Amino acid sequence: MHQTQRQQTADLLKARGLDRALFAHAHSVTWLTGFVAPVQTGTNLFSGGPPLVWYDGGQFTLIVQDVHAADAAAFAPPDCALLSYRSYTTERPITSAENLADVLRSVVKLSGASAGKVGMERQWLTAFLHDALREALSDQVEIVPIDGWLAPLRAIKTDDELALLRRNFALCDIGQAAARQATRPGVREIDVWVAAESAINQAAGYRVPLGNDCVVGYRSPNNVGGWPLDYELHPGDSLIVDISAFPGGYWSDGCATYYAGEPTLRQQALHRVVREALEYGISLVRPGIVARDLDRRIREFIEQAGYPAHTHHTGHGVGVSGHEAPRIVPYSDDVLQAGMVIMLEPGIYFPGETGVRLEDGLLITSDGVEVLTRHDKGW
């Protein structure tokens, strides 16, 4: 797994004159190795810093805290070594950060870098670890920021990545079906979300980390997105349910809008326009289309129907991040390419009253798209 990603990275670094590099962003670590630190509960309390990947002339080394070593071992093929450091202990004071810094110093010193350049994702590295890296390098070594270098490579998905994404999109579809069934007068946002989450966990057989939104239409001042709360659904209320399931570190996504009882004629009209806008957008997606042009044409479709278009992005890429290149937004010059996986999510919102958003996941193929989401987007 992820051997293609490591080879692409090695080729990129070589082309830019770098023999060594340190990757510190969680998305980079997952993309390079497949290792995913727990995300639902946040960073481990005893972690000394982020998981790291050190690259040295063709050899990748994954560095994690000891409690993750067993899981990480599954992602350590011959071209990716594994090192760990002591984190939680009852035998002595906890010195996780110092222990991680010691491991980083040791692996960097073993590289023997006395001159040249070393790449570093510095935006995601703690100042303490930055200093440890600097201490381990000769004064003649130049540190080169490489933040964002992997983003273009990440946009084109491998077959292994697509397999993970397909599985996770299927879990989202299961959650959406449960949310639709649970939406009725008298229940709360949180009740619908729990039904969706439970269905996904039951299908997967384990706890699945989830995002994103579950909001009733009368929420004010914002009914576009937010965590589910105890807002009760009344007859005729709309409910936007936007679910991302990301077990294994790969984000799926999908949104639908449901109604507590029969939607009003106005809601039906809004829903119809949004669904047609989504279908229109899907018909436009192909290799070569520019992201901002796709964004503009979908917004214009909604506005020409007489409604205000969504103020958020029209879409975005997914992968080891829930929101990555290409971004389907007004400023983006990204050119869509075969192998990218994107979301399209047009919407119409009237805060304090009602809102509609529908979303599909798309794999861009050589001559169009494959729709990866299967959930019902009717009312």
TAPEDA-V835816 format. One record per pair of residues at least 12 apart in sequence whose C-alpha atoms are under 6 Angstrom apart, sorted by the first residue. I is the first residue (numbers start at 1). J is the second residue. D is the distance in whole Angstrom. If there is no record, write none. Layout:
# TAPEDA-V835816
I_J_D + I_J_D
This chain:
# TAPEDA-V835816
2_32_6 + 2_33_6 + 5_32_6 + 6_32_6 + 19_56_6 + 19_57_5 + 20_55_5 + 20_56_5 + 20_118_5 + 21_54_6 + 21_55_5 + 21_118_5 + 21_119_4 + 21_120_6 + 22_53_6 + 22_54_5 + 22_120_5 + 23_52_6 + 23_53_5 + 23_121_5 + 24_52_5 + 24_121_6 + 24_124_6 + 24_125_6 + 25_124_5 + 27_320_6 + 33_75_6 + 34_75_6 + 35_72_6 + 36_249_6 + 40_209_5 + 46_87_6 + 46_88_6 + 48_96_4 + 48_97_4 + 48_100_6 + 51_63_6 + 51_64_5 + 59_79_6 + 60_80_5 + 61_80_5 + 61_81_4 + 61_82_6 + 62_82_5 + 63_83_5 + 63_84_5 + 64_84_5 + 65_84_5 + 65_85_5 + 65_87_6 + 66_84_5 + 66_85_5 + 66_86_6 + 85_99_6 + 85_100_6 + 101_129_6 + 101_132_6 + 105_136_5 + 109_136_6 + 114_138_5 + 115_140_5 + 115_141_5 + 116_141_5 + 117_141_5 + 117_142_5 + 117_143_6 + 118_143_5 + 118_144_6 + 119_143_6 + 119_144_5 + 119_145_6 + 119_146_6 + 120_145_5 + 120_146_5 + 121_145_6 + 121_146_5 + 121_147_5 + 155_340_6 + 156_339_5 + 156_340_5 + 157_339_5 + 168_245_6 + 168_252_5 + 169_252_5 + 171_200_6 + 173_375_5 + 175_196_4 + 175_199_6 + 175_200_5 + 178_195_6 + 178_196_5 + 179_192_5 + 179_196_5 + 183_260_6 + 184_260_4 + 185_233_5 + 185_234_5 + 185_235_5 + 185_260_5 + 186_232_6 + 186_233_6 + 187_232_6 + 187_233_6 + 188_230_5 + 188_231_5 + 188_232_4 + 188_233_6 + 189_228_5 + 189_229_6 + 189_230_6 + 189_231_6 + 190_228_5 + 190_229_5 + 190_230_6 + 208_247_6 + 209_246_6 + 210_244_5 + 210_245_5 + 211_243_6 + 211_244_5 + 212_242_6 + 212_243_5 + 213_225_5 + 213_226_5 + 213_227_5 + 213_241_6 + 213_242_5 + 214_227_6 + 214_228_5 + 214_240_6 + 214_241_5 + 215_239_6 + 215_240_5 + 216_238_6 + 216_239_4 + 217_238_5 + 217_239_6 + 217_353_5 + 217_354_4 + 217_355_5 + 218_352_4 + 218_353_4 + 218_354_6 + 219_352_5 + 220_351_6 + 220_352_5 + 221_351_6 + 222_351_6 + 223_351_5 + 235_260_5 + 235_261_6 + 236_259_6 + 236_260_5 + 236_261_5 + 236_262_6 + 236_263_5 + 237_259_6 + 237_260_5 + 238_258_6 + 238_259_5 + 238_354_6 + 239_257_5 + 239_258_5 + 240_257_4 + 241_255_6 + 241_256_6 + 242_254_6 + 242_255_4 + 249_320_6 + 250_319_5 + 250_320_5 + 251_318_6 + 251_319_5 + 251_322_5 + 254_359_5 + 254_360_6 + 255_358_5 + 255_359_5 + 256_358_5 + 256_377_6 + 257_356_6 + 258_379_6 + 274_347_6 + 281_298_6 + 286_368_4 + 287_336_5 + 287_337_5 + 287_338_6 + 288_335_6 + 288_336_5 + 289_335_6 + 289_336_6 + 290_333_6 + 290_334_6 + 290_335_4 + 291_328_5 + 291_332_6 + 291_334_5 + 292_329_5 + 292_330_5 + 292_331_6 + 292_332_5 + 295_314_6 + 295_328_6 + 295_329_6 + 309_348_6 + 310_347_5 + 310_348_6 + 313_329_5 + 314_328_5 + 314_344_6 + 314_345_5 + 314_346_6 + 315_328_5 + 315_343_5 + 315_344_4 + 315_345_6 + 316_328_5 + 316_342_5 + 316_343_5 + 317_341_6 + 317_342_4 + 318_342_6 + 338_364_5 + 338_365_5 + 338_366_5 + 339_364_6 + 340_363_6 + 340_364_6 + 341_362_6 + 341_363_5 + 342_361_6 + 342_362_5 + 343_360_6 + 343_361_5 + 344_359_5 + 344_360_6 + 345_358_5 + 345_359_4 + 360_373_6 + 361_373_5
